[in-house]
Amino acid sequence: MINAKTQLCCIIGNPVEHSLSPQMHNAAFAQTKSDFCFMAFKIINLARAIESLKMFNCRCIVVTIPYKQEVIKYIDKVDETAKKIGAVNCIINNNGYLTGTNTDCYGALQSLEEQTKLKNKKVAILGAGGAARAIIYGLKLKKANVFLFNRTLSNAKKLAEEFNLTRPYSLNEQINLKNMDIIINATSVGMEPNQDQSPVAEENIHQDQLVFDIVYTPHKTQLLKIAKARGAKIVYGYKMVLYGGIKIFELTTNKQAPISIMDKTLLKNLN
Ligand code: ATR
């Protein structure tokens, strides 16, 4: 039960109303009898929000759109992973000292590694935004061969140069996806309210592939429906939220995360 010693944790962003982090973390805190509570705050002034949360001794601040880059200038330390990715999505407060990390990368890698090894696999990333960056960084660490596909080629070229990738493809050249072992959608295509769209045409997916969609609303995206129908293995987007959340829980509490209750809570709130 919330009491006078309970420490605050939160997610900040704008919009933030769709977040499932409060349900997932509060269920985990209850299960492990950890004296924390988790709230969501829609904010418009990031500097003042961070200052206030520090004043209230908030233990963990999860950061979402559009503040993952900007928040870097308001914290004391950025760890190596977040530095390389260029974005912070989780801040841990140790007696007023704020350390930023990035758990998106860990979340994506764990989701994939549950199903397959990544070393030497040919992996297509669709998208060249923040989510794509985090995943590419992780895949390179795992020694996968990464190929970029994006609607706007100039955006993909910048990213490809930075991460030393081969020439990126336009999404119109997606016939090349047939040669890939793993396809990851890191664009927003297929997200509600455009749930009828898929970034990949049916004929470019086959049964020897693994398809991961980081879009998790809806739970069963059009891309994943097509992939399943074509006989491919699939990974649901909510897994990235789950594994990222597990890391956040562990950094916050220094306890092992209760994975099963976090998984069930997410699924219950998605369905
Ligand atoms: P995030 O931080 O979630 O990755 P982002 O940085 O805005 O979000 O990146 C969104 C990605 O989705 C981009 O790669 C974008 O492609 P462009 O570089 O061409 O803008 C991609 N995207 C968004 N809407 C799209 C659409 N309708 N069709 C194809 N790609 C789309």
Residues whose N, C-alpha, C, O or C-beta is under 5 A from the ligand:
A	BS01	ATR	G127 A128 G129 G130 A131 A132 N150 R151 T152 N155 A186 T187 S188 V189
